[in-house]
Amino acid sequence: MGSVRRRLLGWQLAATVVLGLLALADTWREAADTATALSDRVLAGSALAIAERVTVSEDAGLSVDIPYSALEMLTSTAQDRVFYRVDGPQGFITGYERLAQAEPGADGKGFADSNFAGDPIRVISLARTATTGIGAVPFTVTVAESTLARRELTQAILLSSALRLLGMILGAAAIVWVAVPLALRPLNRLGEAITARSPDDLSPIRAEVPSEVQGLVEAVNSLMQRLETALDALRNFTGNAGHQLRTPLAVIRTQIALAGRADSLAAARTATAKGDAALADAERILAQLLLLARV
């Protein structure tokens, strides 16, 4: 069956790996959601900063003074690419005209995933209005950035979780490797106690063992009790057999001695006949003893 330590370690590692993979899958999802939420917040702040710089000109048209600080807040060590566009009632005003827009929701803000210039991007479209002395002019600000920083943030979170999980697996393996021999010490003491016994000692085992092994000890004690009973019966049988055979054998020996000292043929024949009868009794007793031994 192999080593108990290795079997427990194998089961523990297999279970931990399976649970770890499930945990990593859940961590990947949470990391992606966290990275998306953080980046979307910065993306919304950039779009809002641009929207605040949209004004109405004297001819009731819209003019935009792009604050490049709003775009710089999206830059990162991942070197993400940033795109924008501004649209008014008459259509495109400035920016990247081919940049796809997101559909604003009830709160005037909408997010979408798309592709632009060969890169996957995250897009926000912000619907706002610029007021004039007479009315309000609606416009839409769209800002997008490539998703390299988001992926790097997700991978960093996942790597951190994977390292912690690996440390947990190695720690659990070390605990199992050390704890199993400590847990098996009572069994080792039980084996030593049985080995140190003399062959004639069939008394019950009184060693302290874990509850999981108590049934085994009770079974061994029951076996030893049955063995002691069988040995007692064998001793009684041996004593009875010796007693039953000793009498006819003594008679045979006596009659042989009498036949050897007989002064006549008739006396010798009489002693021989008595010895033969004693021998027949011995054979009958021996047959009965053999039958009893079989029983």
DRENDO-1510 file (C-alpha; in Angstrom, 1 decimal, always signed):
<recs>
REC; n; res; u; v; w
REC; 1; MET; +0.0; +0.0; +0.0 .
REC; 2; GLY; +3.0; +2.3; +0.2 .
REC; 3; SER; +3.7; +5.0; +2.8 .
REC; 4; VAL; +0.8; +6.6; +4.7 .
REC; 5; ARG; +2.7; +9.8; +4.8 .
REC; 6; ARG; +3.1; +9.9; +1.0 .
REC; 7; ARG; -0.6; +8.9; +0.4 .
REC; 8; LEU; -1.8; +11.6; +2.7 .
REC; 9; LEU; +0.5; +14.1; +1.1 .
REC; 10; GLY; -0.6; +13.1; -2.3 .
REC; 11; TRP; -4.3; +13.5; -1.5 .
REC; 12; GLN; -3.7; +16.8; +0.3 .
REC; 13; LEU; -1.7; +18.2; -2.7 .
REC; 14; ALA; -4.3; +17.0; -5.2 .
REC; 15; ALA; -7.1; +18.5; -3.2 .
REC; 16; THR; -5.2; +21.7; -2.7 .
REC; 17; VAL; -4.3; +22.0; -6.4 .
REC; 18; VAL; -7.9; +21.5; -7.5 .
REC; 19; LEU; -9.2; +24.1; -4.9 .
REC; 20; GLY; -6.3; +26.4; -5.8 .
REC; 21; LEU; -7.2; +26.3; -9.5 .
REC; 22; LEU; -10.8; +27.1; -8.6 .
REC; 23; ALA; -9.6; +29.9; -6.4 .
REC; 24; LEU; -7.3; +31.3; -9.1 .
REC; 25; ALA; -10.2; +31.3; -11.6 .
REC; 26; ASP; -12.3; +33.2; -9.1 .
REC; 27; THR; -9.3; +35.5; -8.4 .
REC; 28; TRP; -8.8; +36.1; -12.1 .
REC; 29; ARG; -12.4; +37.2; -12.4 .
REC; 30; GLU; -12.2; +39.5; -9.4 .
REC; 31; ALA; -8.9; +40.9; -10.5 .
REC; 32; ALA; -10.3; +41.7; -14.0 .
REC; 33; ASP; -13.3; +43.4; -12.4 .
REC; 34; THR; -11.1; +45.3; -10.0 .
REC; 35; ALA; -8.8; +46.5; -12.8 .
REC; 36; THR; -11.8; +47.5; -14.9 .
REC; 37; ALA; -13.4; +49.4; -12.1 .
REC; 38; LEU; -10.3; +51.3; -11.3 .
REC; 39; SER; -9.4; +52.1; -14.9 .
REC; 40; ASP; -13.0; +53.1; -15.7 .
REC; 41; ARG; -13.0; +55.6; -12.9 .
REC; 42; VAL; -9.9; +57.2; -14.3 .
REC; 43; LEU; -11.3; +57.1; -17.8 .
REC; 44; ALA; -14.5; +58.8; -16.6 .
REC; 45; GLY; -12.5; +61.5; -14.9 .
REC; 46; SER; -10.6; +62.2; -18.1 .
REC; 47; ALA; -13.8; +62.4; -20.1 .
REC; 48; LEU; -15.3; +64.7; -17.5 .
REC; 49; ALA; -12.3; +67.0; -17.6 .
REC; 50; ILE; -12.6; +67.4; -21.4 .
REC; 51; ALA; -16.4; +68.0; -21.1 .
REC; 52; GLU; -15.8; +70.9; -18.7 .
REC; 53; ARG; -13.7; +72.6; -21.4 .
REC; 54; VAL; -16.4; +72.5; -24.1 .
REC; 55; THR; -17.9; +76.0; -24.6 .
REC; 56; VAL; -20.4; +77.7; -26.9 .
REC; 57; SER; -18.9; +80.2; -29.4 .
REC; 58; GLU; -20.5; +83.4; -30.5 .
REC; 59; ASP; -22.0; +81.8; -33.6 .
REC; 60; ALA; -23.7; +79.2; -31.3 .
REC; 61; GLY; -21.2; +76.6; -32.3 .
REC; 62; LEU; -19.2; +74.4; -29.9 .
REC; 63; SER; -15.5; +74.9; -29.3 .
REC; 64; VAL; -13.2; +72.6; -27.4 .
REC; 65; ASP; -10.0; +73.4; -25.6 .
REC; 66; ILE; -8.6; +69.9; -25.0 .
REC; 67; PRO; -6.8; +69.9; -21.6 .
REC; 68; TYR; -4.0; +67.5; -22.3 .
REC; 69; SER; -3.7; +66.9; -18.5 .
REC; 70; ALA; -6.9; +65.0; -18.9 .
REC; 71; LEU; -5.2; +62.6; -21.3 .
REC; 72; GLU; -2.0; +62.4; -19.4 .
REC; 73; MET; -3.9; +61.0; -16.4 .
REC; 74; LEU; -4.5; +57.9; -18.5 .
REC; 75; THR; -0.8; +57.3; -19.3 .
REC; 76; SER; +0.9; +54.6; -17.4 .
REC; 77; THR; +4.0; +52.5; -17.3 .
REC; 78; ALA; +2.2; +50.1; -19.7 .
REC; 79; GLN; +2.4; +52.8; -22.4 .
REC; 80; ASP; -1.3; +52.6; -23.2 .
REC; 81; ARG; -2.5; +54.5; -26.2 .
REC; 82; VAL; -5.2; +57.2; -25.6 .
REC; 83; PHE; -7.8; +58.4; -28.1 .
REC; 84; TYR; -10.7; +60.9; -27.9 .
REC; 85; ARG; -13.4; +62.6; -30.0 .
REC; 86; VAL; -16.0; +65.3; -29.4 .
REC; 87; ASP; -19.3; +65.4; -31.2 .
REC; 88; GLY; -22.0; +68.1; -31.3 .
REC; 89; PRO; -25.4; +68.4; -32.7 .
REC; 90; GLN; -24.0; +68.7; -36.2 .
REC; 91; GLY; -21.7; +65.6; -35.8 .
REC; 92; PHE; -17.9; +65.2; -35.4 .
REC; 93; ILE; -16.0; +68.2; -34.0 .
REC; 94; THR; -12.5; +67.1; -33.1 .
REC; 95; GLY; -10.4; +64.1; -32.2 .
REC; 96; TYR; -10.3; +60.7; -33.9 .
REC; 97; GLU; -13.3; +60.6; -36.2 .
REC; 98; ARG; -13.2; +56.8; -36.7 .
REC; 99; LEU; -13.2; +56.1; -33.0 .
REC; 100; ALA; -16.3; +54.1; -32.0 .
REC; 101; GLN; -18.7; +55.6; -29.5 .
REC; 102; ALA; -20.4; +53.9; -26.5 .
REC; 103; GLU; -24.1; +54.2; -26.0 .
REC; 104; PRO; -24.7; +56.6; -23.0 .
REC; 105; GLY; -27.1; +55.3; -20.4 .
REC; 106; ALA; -29.7; +57.1; -18.3 .
REC; 107; ASP; -27.0; +58.8; -16.3 .
REC; 108; GLY; -25.4; +60.1; -19.5 .
REC; 109; LYS; -22.4; +57.8; -19.3 .
REC; 110; GLY; -21.7; +54.6; -21.1 .
REC; 111; PHE; -18.8; +52.1; -21.4 .
REC; 112; ALA; -18.0; +49.7; -24.1 .
REC; 113; ASP; -15.1; +47.4; -25.3 .
REC; 114; SER; -13.9; +47.8; -28.9 .
REC; 115; ASN; -10.9; +47.8; -31.2 .
REC; 116; PHE; -9.1; +50.8; -32.7 .
REC; 117; ALA; -5.8; +51.1; -34.6 .
REC; 118; GLY; -5.2; +47.4; -34.1 .
REC; 119; ASP; -5.5; +47.5; -30.3 .
REC; 120; PRO; -8.3; +46.4; -28.0 .
REC; 121; ILE; -9.6; +49.5; -26.2 .
REC; 122; ARG; -12.0; +50.5; -23.5 .
REC; 123; VAL; -14.4; +53.4; -24.4 .
REC; 124; ILE; -16.4; +55.8; -22.4 .
REC; 125; SER; -18.9; +58.2; -24.0 .
REC; 126; LEU; -20.1; +61.1; -21.8 .
REC; 127; ALA; -23.3; +63.0; -22.9 .
REC; 128; ARG; -23.4; +66.6; -21.6 .
REC; 129; THR; -24.9; +70.0; -22.6 .
REC; 130; ALA; -23.3; +73.4; -22.9 .
REC; 131; THR; -25.6; +76.2; -21.9 .
REC; 132; THR; -26.0; +79.5; -23.7 .
REC; 133; GLY; -28.0; +82.6; -22.9 .
REC; 134; ILE; -30.9; +81.2; -24.8 .
REC; 135; GLY; -30.7; +77.4; -24.5 .
REC; 136; ALA; -28.5; +74.3; -24.2 .
REC; 137; VAL; -26.4; +72.6; -26.8 .
REC; 138; PRO; -25.9; +68.9; -26.4 .
REC; 139; PHE; -22.6; +67.2; -27.1 .
REC; 140; THR; -20.8; +63.9; -26.5 .
REC; 141; VAL; -17.2; +63.4; -25.3 .
REC; 142; THR; -15.7; +60.0; -26.1 .
REC; 143; VAL; -12.4; +58.9; -24.6 .
REC; 144; ALA; -10.7; +55.5; -25.1 .
REC; 145; GLU; -7.5; +53.8; -24.0 .
REC; 146; SER; -5.8; +50.6; -24.9 .
REC; 147; THR; -6.2; +47.8; -22.3 .
REC; 148; LEU; -2.5; +46.9; -21.7 .
REC; 149; ALA; -2.4; +48.5; -18.2 .
REC; 150; ARG; -5.6; +46.7; -17.2 .
REC; 151; ARG; -4.2; +43.4; -18.3 .
REC; 152; GLU; -0.9; +44.0; -16.4 .
REC; 153; LEU; -2.8; +45.0; -13.3 .
REC; 154; THR; -5.0; +41.8; -13.6 .
REC; 155; GLN; -1.9; +39.7; -14.0 .
REC; 156; ALA; -0.1; +41.3; -11.1 .
REC; 157; ILE; -3.1; +40.6; -8.8 .
REC; 158; LEU; -3.3; +37.0; -10.1 .
REC; 159; LEU; +0.4; +36.5; -9.6 .
REC; 160; SER; +0.3; +37.7; -6.1 .
REC; 161; SER; -2.6; +35.4; -5.3 .
REC; 162; ALA; -0.8; +32.5; -7.0 .
REC; 163; LEU; +2.3; +33.1; -4.9 .
REC; 164; ARG; +0.3; +33.1; -1.7 .
REC; 165; LEU; -1.5; +30.0; -2.8 .
REC; 166; LEU; +1.8; +28.3; -3.6 .
REC; 167; GLY; +3.1; +29.2; -0.1 .
REC; 168; MET; +0.0; +27.8; +1.4 .
REC; 169; ILE; +0.4; +24.5; -0.5 .
REC; 170; LEU; +4.0; +24.2; +0.5 .
REC; 171; GLY; +3.2; +25.0; +4.1 .
REC; 172; ALA; +0.4; +22.4; +4.2 .
REC; 173; ALA; +2.7; +19.8; +2.6 .
REC; 174; ALA; +5.4; +20.5; +5.3 .
REC; 175; ILE; +2.8; +20.2; +8.0 .
REC; 176; VAL; +1.5; +16.9; +6.7 .
REC; 177; TRP; +5.1; +15.6; +6.2 .
REC; 178; VAL; +5.9; +16.4; +9.9 .
REC; 179; ALA; +2.4; +15.7; +11.4 .
REC; 180; VAL; +1.9; +12.2; +10.0 .
REC; 181; PRO; +4.9; +10.6; +11.9 .
REC; 182; LEU; +3.8; +12.3; +15.1 .
REC; 183; ALA; +0.2; +10.9; +14.5 .
REC; 184; LEU; +1.6; +7.4; +13.9 .
REC; 185; ARG; +3.7; +7.3; +17.1 .
REC; 186; PRO; +1.0; +5.5; +19.1 .
REC; 187; LEU; +0.9; +2.8; +16.4 .
REC; 188; ASN; +4.7; +2.4; +16.6 .
REC; 189; ARG; +4.4; +2.1; +20.4 .
REC; 190; LEU; +1.7; -0.5; +19.9 .
REC; 191; GLY; +3.9; -2.5; +17.6 .
REC; 192; GLU; +6.8; -2.3; +20.0 .
REC; 193; ALA; +4.6; -3.4; +22.9 .
REC; 194; ILE; +3.4; -6.5; +20.9 .
REC; 195; THR; +7.0; -7.3; +19.8 .
REC; 196; ALA; +8.3; -7.2; +23.3 .
REC; 197; ARG; +5.8; -9.7; +24.6 .
REC; 198; SER; +6.7; -13.3; +25.3 .
REC; 199; PRO; +5.1; -16.1; +23.2 .
REC; 200; ASP; +3.1; -17.3; +26.2 .
REC; 201; ASP; +1.7; -13.8; +27.1 .
REC; 202; LEU; -1.8; -13.8; +25.6 .
REC; 203; SER; -3.3; -11.2; +27.9 .
REC; 204; PRO; -5.2; -8.3; +26.4 .
REC; 205; ILE; -3.3; -5.3; +25.0 .
REC; 206; ARG; -3.6; -2.2; +27.3 .
REC; 207; ALA; -1.7; +0.3; +25.2 .
REC; 208; GLU; -3.2; +3.7; +24.6 .
REC; 209; VAL; -4.1; +4.2; +20.9 .
REC; 210; PRO; -6.1; +6.6; +18.9 .
REC; 211; SER; -9.9; +6.0; +18.6 .
REC; 212; GLU; -9.4; +5.1; +14.9 .
REC; 213; VAL; -7.2; +2.1; +15.9 .
REC; 214; GLN; -9.2; +1.1; +19.0 .
REC; 215; GLY; -11.3; -1.3; +16.9 .
REC; 216; LEU; -8.1; -3.0; +15.6 .
REC; 217; VAL; -6.8; -3.4; +19.1 .
REC; 218; GLU; -10.1; -4.9; +20.3 .
REC; 219; ALA; -10.1; -7.3; +17.4 .
REC; 220; VAL; -6.5; -8.4; +18.2 .
REC; 221; ASN; -7.5; -8.9; +21.9 .
REC; 222; SER; -10.5; -11.0; +20.8 .
REC; 223; LEU; -8.2; -13.1; +18.7 .
REC; 224; MET; -5.7; -13.6; +21.5 .
REC; 225; GLN; -8.5; -14.6; +23.8 .
REC; 226; ARG; -9.8; -17.2; +21.3 .
REC; 227; LEU; -6.2; -18.4; +20.8 .
REC; 228; GLU; -5.7; -18.8; +24.6 .
REC; 229; THR; -9.0; -20.8; +24.8 .
REC; 230; ALA; -7.8; -23.0; +22.0 .
REC; 231; LEU; -4.4; -23.5; +23.6 .
REC; 232; ASP; -6.0; -24.4; +27.0 .
REC; 233; ALA; -8.2; -26.9; +25.2 .
REC; 234; LEU; -5.1; -28.3; +23.5 .
REC; 235; ARG; -3.3; -28.7; +26.8 .
REC; 236; ASN; -6.3; -30.5; +28.3 .
REC; 237; PHE; -6.5; -32.7; +25.3 .
REC; 238; THR; -2.8; -33.6; +25.6 .
REC; 239; GLY; -3.1; -34.4; +29.3 .
REC; 240; ASN; -6.2; -36.6; +28.8 .
REC; 241; ALA; -4.5; -38.4; +25.9 .
REC; 242; GLY; -1.4; -39.1; +28.0 .
REC; 243; HIS; -3.6; -40.4; +30.8 .
REC; 244; GLN; -5.8; -42.6; +28.6 .
REC; 245; LEU; -2.8; -44.2; +26.8 .
REC; 246; ARG; -0.6; -44.6; +29.8 .
REC; 247; THR; -2.8; -47.3; +31.4 .
REC; 248; PRO; -3.0; -49.8; +28.5 .
REC; 249; LEU; +0.7; -49.3; +27.7 .
REC; 250; ALA; +1.6; -50.2; +31.3 .
REC; 251; VAL; -0.6; -53.3; +31.0 .
REC; 252; ILE; +1.1; -54.3; +27.8 .
REC; 253; ARG; +4.6; -53.8; +29.3 .
REC; 254; THR; +3.6; -55.8; +32.4 .
REC; 255; GLN; +2.2; -58.7; +30.4 .
REC; 256; ILE; +5.3; -58.8; +28.1 .
REC; 257; ALA; +7.5; -59.0; +31.2 .
REC; 258; LEU; +5.3; -61.8; +32.6 .
REC; 259; ALA; +5.5; -63.7; +29.4 .
REC; 260; GLY; +9.3; -63.4; +29.4 .
REC; 261; ARG; +9.4; -64.8; +32.9 .
REC; 262; ALA; +6.8; -67.5; +32.4 .
REC; 263; ASP; +7.9; -71.1; +33.3 .
REC; 264; SER; +5.5; -72.7; +30.9 .
REC; 265; LEU; +4.1; -72.1; +27.5 .
REC; 266; ALA; +0.5; -71.8; +28.8 .
REC; 267; ALA; +1.5; -69.0; +31.2 .
REC; 268; ALA; +3.3; -67.2; +28.4 .
REC; 269; ARG; +0.3; -67.5; +26.1 .
REC; 270; THR; -2.0; -66.2; +28.9 .
REC; 271; ALA; +0.3; -63.1; +29.4 .
REC; 272; THR; +0.5; -62.6; +25.7 .
REC; 273; ALA; -3.3; -62.7; +25.3 .
REC; 274; LYS; -3.7; -60.2; +28.1 .
REC; 275; GLY; -1.1; -57.9; +26.4 .
REC; 276; ASP; -2.8; -58.2; +23.1 .
REC; 277; ALA; -6.2; -57.2; +24.7 .
REC; 278; ALA; -4.5; -54.2; +26.3 .
REC; 279; LEU; -3.0; -53.3; +22.9 .
REC; 280; ALA; -6.4; -53.4; +21.3 .
REC; 281; ASP; -7.7; -51.1; +24.1 .
REC; 282; ALA; -4.8; -48.7; +23.3 .
REC; 283; GLU; -5.7; -48.8; +19.6 .
REC; 284; ARG; -9.4; -48.1; +20.4 .
REC; 285; ILE; -8.4; -45.2; +22.7 .
REC; 286; LEU; -6.0; -43.8; +20.1 .
REC; 287; ALA; -8.7; -43.9; +17.4 .
REC; 288; GLN; -11.1; -42.1; +19.8 .
REC; 289; LEU; -8.5; -39.4; +20.6 .
REC; 290; LEU; -7.8; -38.8; +16.9 .
REC; 291; LEU; -11.5; -38.4; +16.3 .
REC; 292; LEU; -11.7; -36.0; +19.2 .
REC; 293; ALA; -8.7; -34.1; +17.8 .
REC; 294; ARG; -10.5; -33.7; +14.5 .
REC; 295; VAL; -13.6; -32.4; +16.3 .
</recs>
